[in-house]
Amino acid sequence: MYQLSEFQSDFLQYMKANSFSKAPEGLYEPVDYILQLGGKRLRPVLVLMGYQLFEANYKAALPLSMAVEVFHNFSLVHDDIMDAAPLRRGKPTVHQHYGLNTGILSGDVMLILCYEYLLKVEKKHLVADLVAVFNEMAIKVCEGQQYDMDFETRQDVTIPSYLMMIEYKTAALIECSLALGGILAEAGSDNIKHLRAFGRNIGLAFQMQDDILDTFGDSEKFGKKVGGDILNNKKTFLVLKAMELATEEDRENLAAWMRTTNEADEEEKIAAVRTLFRKWQVHELAMKKMDQYQKTAFEHLDQVQVPAAKKQILFDLADQLLVREV
């Protein structure tokens, strides 16, 4: 039975062997830069795990894992530009380090490079299916980003529309990662359907967790200052649920805080909004929603027709990533 570290190590070796150190350096150096900033490499690992459920030699799926990781980092480069973010994983963002125009152009070439890696698989008869699933995901990620931007100024955002947005923006790539591995392994339509549902629901659970940790997490333990979503007036599940449950007075109070932009009152704003969240127990409701997604995900993984021992690493990985210490 494989260990998570084996998948990570093999992917990192493949990524190192496929570095983008070539001319023109001004275009490709930023690609290597963002790829080398680290991270859990969750998405490429999921490609390999999805493949090894059905075929032993998971290294055959390394080109697909590279396509997924390059796409993920492409989306981060452009997201950072749109958010005017100065840092990514503690280092200057690509546009901050190399300039805005380079950030846009290097991000563009990363998207094109994804397709080069999709075409590198040995089973050429599967390329059309792989590209179709990849394109479906890529469009959803872009649509999810647009919805996220639209929601910043809309006052009619509902919980279902928010959940659709995070499904597109966050969960779609996790779903796609597992699906690509399953397709390349020729796992069959039913198995791929359940793998996709597992990935989609785990992705939704991850994002729900991120909403919770951003407001109630330990900043030292989770590596970022809490309250960022509140300060940026993000309409998260916590905000939308509080607006749904609260009295008219509390709704007006919350709405007023979520319109403020005075940086001098940051701590006061975070404390006030957290107090309203606690009053209406939205933290507990978000945790319950996260648990529901995880339960649904595990039910679908149970339905994948391979020995239980092969699936255990996916159960364990999802369980490890969904922390509850907040």
TARA-V898381 format. One record per residue. RES is the residue in one letter. PHI is phi as a letter, one per 20 degrees, with the letter a starting at -180 (none if undefined). OMEGA is omega in radians with two decimals (NA if undefined). D_CENTER is the distance of its C-alpha to the mean C-alpha in Angstrom with 2 decimals. Layout:
BEGIN
RES/PHI/OMEGA/D_CENTER  RES/PHI/OMEGA/D_CENTER
END
This chain:
BEGIN
M/none/-3.08/26.59  Y/f/3.03/23.89  Q/d/3.11/22.15  L/g/-3.10/18.55  S/f/3.12/20.19  E/f/3.11/21.89  F/f/-3.13/18.83  Q/f/-3.11/17.38  S/f/-3.14/20.87  D/f/3.10/21.53  F/f/-3.13/18.39  L/f/3.07/19.21  Q/f/3.12/22.78  Y/f/-3.13/21.89  M/f/3.11/19.82  K/f/3.14/22.83  A/f/-3.12/25.22  N/d/3.13/23.44  S/f/-3.09/23.22  F/d/3.13/23.78  S/e/3.14/26.92  K/b/-3.13/29.11  A/e/-0.05/30.87  P/f/-3.07/30.33  E/g/-3.13/28.84  G/f/3.12/27.89  L/e/-2.95/25.40  Y/e/3.12/24.04  E/g/3.09/24.21  P/f/3.10/21.24  V/f/3.08/19.18  D/f/-3.11/20.27  Y/g/-3.10/19.77  I/f/-3.13/16.03  L/f/-3.09/15.55  Q/e/-3.14/17.78  L/f/3.05/16.18  G/o/-3.04/14.75  G/o/-3.08/11.67  K/f/-3.05/11.31  R/l/-3.07/10.92  L/f/-3.01/9.10  R/f/3.08/8.38  P/f/3.10/11.99  V/f/3.13/13.39  L/f/3.04/12.30  V/g/-3.11/14.17  L/f/3.12/17.12  M/f/3.12/17.11  G/f/3.12/17.13  Y/f/-3.02/20.03  Q/f/3.01/21.96  L/f/-3.00/22.28  F/d/-3.13/24.81  E/c/-3.02/25.98  A/f/-3.04/26.89  N/e/-3.04/26.44  Y/f/3.13/22.69  K/f/3.07/23.33  A/f/-3.11/24.05  A/e/-3.11/20.33  L/g/3.08/19.66  P/g/3.11/19.89  L/f/3.13/17.11  S/f/3.09/14.88  M/f/3.11/15.87  A/g/-3.12/15.14  V/f/-3.12/11.49  E/f/3.10/11.21  V/f/3.11/13.34  F/f/-3.14/11.42  H/g/-3.10/8.13  N/f/2.98/10.67  F/g/-3.12/12.64  S/f/3.11/10.14  L/f/3.12/10.09  V/g/-3.11/13.87  H/f/3.05/14.44  D/g/-3.13/12.29  D/f/3.08/14.35  I/f/-3.12/17.43  M/f/-3.13/16.94  D/e/-3.04/16.34  A/l/-3.08/19.18  A/f/-3.12/17.27  P/e/-3.03/19.68  L/c/3.02/17.62  R/c/-3.09/14.52  R/l/3.07/14.60  G/n/3.14/18.17  K/c/3.10/19.36  P/g/3.08/20.30  T/f/-3.07/17.81  V/g/-3.10/18.96  H/f/3.10/20.80  Q/f/-3.06/22.31  H/e/-3.02/23.55  Y/d/-3.11/24.69  G/o/-3.05/25.22  L/f/-3.10/23.70  N/f/3.10/25.24  T/f/3.11/24.10  G/g/3.13/20.49  I/f/-3.05/20.70  L/f/3.12/22.64  S/f/3.04/20.74  G/f/3.13/17.47  D/g/-3.09/19.56  V/f/3.08/20.89  M/f/3.12/17.55  L/f/3.13/16.75  I/f/-3.14/20.24  L/f/3.10/19.94  C/g/-3.08/17.20  Y/f/3.05/20.01  E/f/-3.13/22.42  Y/f/3.05/20.48  L/f/-3.11/20.12  L/f/-3.09/23.91  K/e/-3.13/24.61  V/f/-3.11/24.36  E/f/-3.11/27.83  K/e/-3.03/27.81  K/f/-3.13/28.45  H/f/-3.14/29.23  L/d/-3.04/25.57  V/g/-3.11/24.29  A/f/3.12/24.65  D/f/3.13/22.62  L/f/-3.13/19.81  V/f/-3.14/19.83  A/f/3.13/20.01  V/f/3.12/16.85  F/f/-3.14/15.05  N/f/3.09/16.59  E/g/3.12/15.71  M/f/-3.06/11.97  A/f/3.11/12.56  I/f/3.12/14.67  K/f/3.13/12.37  V/f/3.10/9.70  C/f/3.11/12.86  E/f/3.12/14.27  G/f/3.10/11.41  Q/f/3.11/11.80  Q/f/3.08/15.51  Y/g/-3.13/15.51  D/g/3.10/13.75  M/f/3.14/16.54  D/f/-3.06/19.15  F/f/-3.12/18.49  E/f/-3.10/19.48  T/d/3.14/23.03  R/e/3.12/23.36  Q/d/-3.08/25.18  D/d/-3.11/24.88  V/f/3.12/21.21  T/d/3.09/21.20  I/f/3.09/19.00  P/g/3.13/18.70  S/f/3.08/17.71  Y/f/3.14/15.04  L/f/3.06/13.64  M/f/-3.13/13.86  M/f/-3.11/12.00  I/f/3.05/8.84  E/f/-3.13/9.41  Y/f/-2.98/9.62  K/f/-3.02/7.15  T/d/-2.98/3.95  A/f/-3.04/6.07  A/f/-3.10/8.07  L/f/3.07/6.71  I/f/3.07/6.80  E/g/-3.12/10.05  C/f/-3.12/11.25  S/g/3.13/11.06  L/f/-3.13/13.34  A/f/-3.14/15.37  L/f/3.10/16.23  G/f/3.14/17.55  G/f/3.13/19.50  I/f/-3.13/20.96  L/f/3.11/22.14  A/e/-3.13/23.72  E/l/-3.02/25.39  A/f/-3.09/24.40  G/n/-2.99/25.78  S/f/-3.13/24.47  D/f/3.12/24.50  N/f/3.14/22.57  I/f/3.10/19.90  K/g/-3.13/19.78  H/f/3.06/19.23  L/f/3.13/16.62  R/f/-3.14/14.60  A/f/3.06/15.25  F/g/-3.12/14.29  G/f/-3.13/10.81  R/f/-3.10/10.44  N/f/3.04/11.89  I/f/3.09/10.09  G/f/3.09/6.70  L/f/3.10/8.97  A/f/3.11/10.49  F/g/-3.11/7.70  Q/f/3.07/7.36  M/f/3.09/11.12  Q/f/-3.13/11.53  D/f/3.07/9.98  D/g/-3.10/12.51  I/f/-3.08/15.17  L/f/-3.14/14.82  D/f/-3.11/14.85  T/d/-3.02/18.17  F/d/-3.08/19.72  G/f/3.05/18.32  D/e/-3.04/20.53  S/f/3.13/19.90  E/f/-3.08/21.49  K/f/-3.04/19.65  F/d/2.91/16.08  G/m/3.06/16.82  K/b/3.13/16.76  K/f/3.12/19.19  V/f/3.08/18.78  G/n/-3.12/19.40  G/f/3.13/17.39  D/f/3.12/16.24  I/f/-3.11/19.91  L/f/3.14/21.31  N/e/3.10/19.26  N/l/3.12/20.37  K/f/3.12/16.96  K/e/-3.14/17.67  T/e/3.07/15.41  F/g/-3.12/16.37  L/f/-3.14/18.69  V/f/-3.08/20.52  L/f/3.12/20.89  K/f/3.10/22.15  A/f/3.11/24.54  M/f/3.13/25.88  E/f/-2.99/26.44  L/e/-2.94/28.35  A/f/3.02/30.15  T/f/3.14/33.71  E/g/3.13/34.55  E/f/-3.14/35.40  D/f/3.08/32.12  R/f/3.13/30.16  E/f/3.12/32.17  N/f/3.13/31.67  L/f/3.14/27.86  A/f/3.12/27.87  A/f/3.11/30.13  W/f/-3.09/27.93  M/f/3.02/24.85  R/d/-3.04/27.00  T/f/3.11/28.17  T/c/-3.09/27.25  N/f/-3.08/29.90  E/f/-3.13/28.40  A/f/-3.09/31.55  D/d/-3.05/30.59  E/g/-3.07/27.04  E/f/3.11/27.90  E/f/-3.14/30.06  K/f/-3.14/27.42  I/g/-3.11/24.79  A/f/-3.11/27.55  A/f/-3.12/28.83  V/f/3.10/25.59  R/f/3.11/24.76  T/f/3.11/28.32  L/f/3.10/27.88  F/f/-3.13/24.70  R/f/-3.12/26.72  K/g/-3.09/29.69  W/d/2.98/27.96  Q/l/-3.11/25.99  V/f/3.07/22.64  H/f/3.13/20.97  E/f/3.14/22.54  L/f/3.08/21.60  A/f/3.09/17.88  M/f/3.13/18.23  K/f/3.11/20.12  K/f/3.11/17.55  M/f/3.13/14.89  D/f/3.11/17.64  Q/f/3.10/18.43  Y/f/3.13/15.05  Q/f/3.13/15.37  K/f/3.12/18.96  T/f/3.12/18.33  A/g/-3.10/15.83  F/f/3.07/18.56  E/f/3.11/21.21  H/f/3.11/19.72  L/f/3.07/19.36  D/g/-3.06/22.98  Q/e/3.10/23.98  V/f/-2.96/22.96  Q/e/2.98/26.41  V/c/3.14/26.43  P/g/-3.08/28.02  A/g/-3.11/26.36  A/f/3.14/26.50  K/f/-3.09/24.19  K/e/-3.01/21.47  Q/g/-3.12/21.88  I/f/3.08/19.48  L/f/3.03/16.57  F/g/-3.07/17.98  D/f/-3.12/18.35  L/f/3.13/14.93  A/f/-3.14/13.32  D/f/-3.14/16.17  Q/f/-3.06/15.82  L/f/-3.14/12.24  L/e/-3.11/13.21  V/e/-3.13/15.80  R/c/-3.09/18.37  E/e/3.12/20.41  V/c/NA/20.24
END
